[in-house]
Amino acid sequence: MTNGFQEFFSEVEPIVLREPLAETLGAFSAGTATPAGRPASASPDAAHVAGGLFSYSFVDLVKMAGHACPTMAGSWLACQAGLRALYPGETPVRGQVAVTVYGDPDEGTFGVMGQAFTFLTGAAPVTGFKGLGPLFKRKDLLSYSREKPDPQAMCFELRRTDTGAAVLVKFSPRQIPFPAEKGRRMGELMEKVVWEAAQPGESAEFRELWMEKVRMMLVEKKQIADWLAVEERRA
């Protein structure tokens, strides 16, 4: 069910996390949590909140951002890849991942990508939840750094607060193999759309090209190893 959104959004694998704060405060219905605060298992196709788990769909991220674009697609894939590497064979725990964005919040798209990481992982900047006593703090788990671990890529570190294990995710938008002629045409059409000079057919063409790139990233993942990589970081 895409509820009017692009059909291919439903083909994007969800991101599933435990959310112990929601469980502690009773957001889940009785019987969905297992003893000792461990949630019952749930399918990746489960409802948005089920069995002590949050299952985020790409549509959820679109609703948060207000749009779908290559940047949001890159944020989704970077977060998903980082969490998988941090929690091999486990369900990631929301609120127990610190995120460092290697760029200023007003530099390019680093700020909006940081918002996506906050939404998905719970890691928040200074405005975040301060916690319940010593537990569930989200404040200051998201930070920005001017350091450039790799000048050729957008870099994000994800670090577990329980074990200290960390990974560096490298996203290289310029390496995405979208045909150059389509990229140029998309740029031309975007300018017309922004300045309200596009004809109806041109607006439709722009949307088709825009979504073609998003689909290529999220569903086809064409040559993804060339533009998305994850490296283990030393504690």
Stockholm file with secondary structure:
# STOCKHOLM 1.0

chainA/1-235         MTNGFQEFFSEVEPIVLREPLAETLGAFSAGTATPAGRPASASPDAAHVAGGLFSYSFVDLVKMAGHACPTMAGSWLACQAGLRALYPGETPVRGQVAVTVYGDPDEGTFGVMGQAFTFLTGAAPVTGFKGLGPLFKRKDLLSYSREKPDPQAMCFELRRTDTGAAVLVKFSPRQIPFPAEKGRRMGELMEKVVWEAAQPGESAEFRELWMEKVRMMLVEKKQIADWLAVEERRA
#=GR chainA/1-235 SS CCTTSCGGGGGSCCEEEECHHHHHTTCSCTTSBCGGGCBCCCCTTSCSEETTEEEECHHHHHHHHTSCCHHHHHHHHHHHHHHHHHSTTSCCBTTSEEEEESSCTTSTTHHHHHHHHHHHHCCCCTTSCCCBTTBCCCTTSEEECCCCSCTTSEEEEEEETTTCCEEEEEECGGGSCCCHHHHHHHHHHHHHHHTTCCCHHHHHHHHHHHHHHHHIIIIICTTGGGTEEEEEECC
#=GC SS_cons         CCTTSCGGGGGSCCEEEECHHHHHTTCSCTTSBCGGGCBCCCCTTSCSEETTEEEECHHHHHHHHTSCCHHHHHHHHHHHHHHHHHSTTSCCBTTSEEEEESSCTTSTTHHHHHHHHHHHHCCCCTTSCCCBTTBCCCTTSEEECCCCSCTTSEEEEEEETTTCCEEEEEECGGGSCCCHHHHHHHHHHHHHHHTTCCCHHHHHHHHHHHHHHHHIIIIICTTGGGTEEEEEECC
//
